[in-house]
Amino acid sequence: DVDKIDDLMQDITEQQDVAREISEAISGPFGEQFDEDELLAELEELEQEDMEESMKSMGGLPSVPSSKLPSSQPSHRAKTKKRAEDDDDMNMLASWAT
């Protein structure tokens, strides 16, 4: 019967459409697509904000001392003693070498 053949052809066409949709869904990417560079930039921005917030919560810088700080240079006496020791060592090496 021609009507049965026509119905059968419509069913086959519908099944092919469904199969095509399934094939496209399977072959395409799954879920939302994200731009990795955009995500990394957002992460960096969040980390920067977090660091700034933690710096604010730490308080200010320490105060500068108002009194004069001691000199970091060794005293003249220590220099003289060190130089004398070095000279003695050099003289000992020189005598050993000759």
Rosetta blueprint (number, residue, H / E / L):
1 D L
2 V H
3 D H
4 K H
5 I H
6 D H
7 D H
8 L H
9 M H
10 Q H
11 D H
12 I H
13 T H
14 E H
15 Q H
16 Q H
17 D H
18 V H
19 A H
20 R H
21 E H
22 I H
23 S H
24 E H
25 A H
26 I H
27 S H
28 G L
29 P L
30 F L
31 G L
32 E L
33 Q L
34 F L
35 D L
36 E H
37 D H
38 E H
39 L H
40 L H
41 A H
42 E H
43 L H
44 E H
45 E H
46 L H
47 E H
48 Q H
49 E H
50 D H
51 M H
52 E H
53 E H
54 S H
55 M H
56 K H
57 S H
58 M H
59 G L
60 G L
61 L L
62 P L
63 S L
64 V L
65 P L
66 S L
67 S L
68 K L
69 L L
70 P L
71 S L
72 S L
73 Q L
74 P L
75 S L
76 H H
77 R H
78 A H
79 K H
80 T H
81 K H
82 K H
83 R H
84 A H
85 E H
86 D H
87 D H
88 D H
89 D H
90 M H
91 N H
92 M H
93 L H
94 A H
95 S H
96 W H
97 A H
98 T L
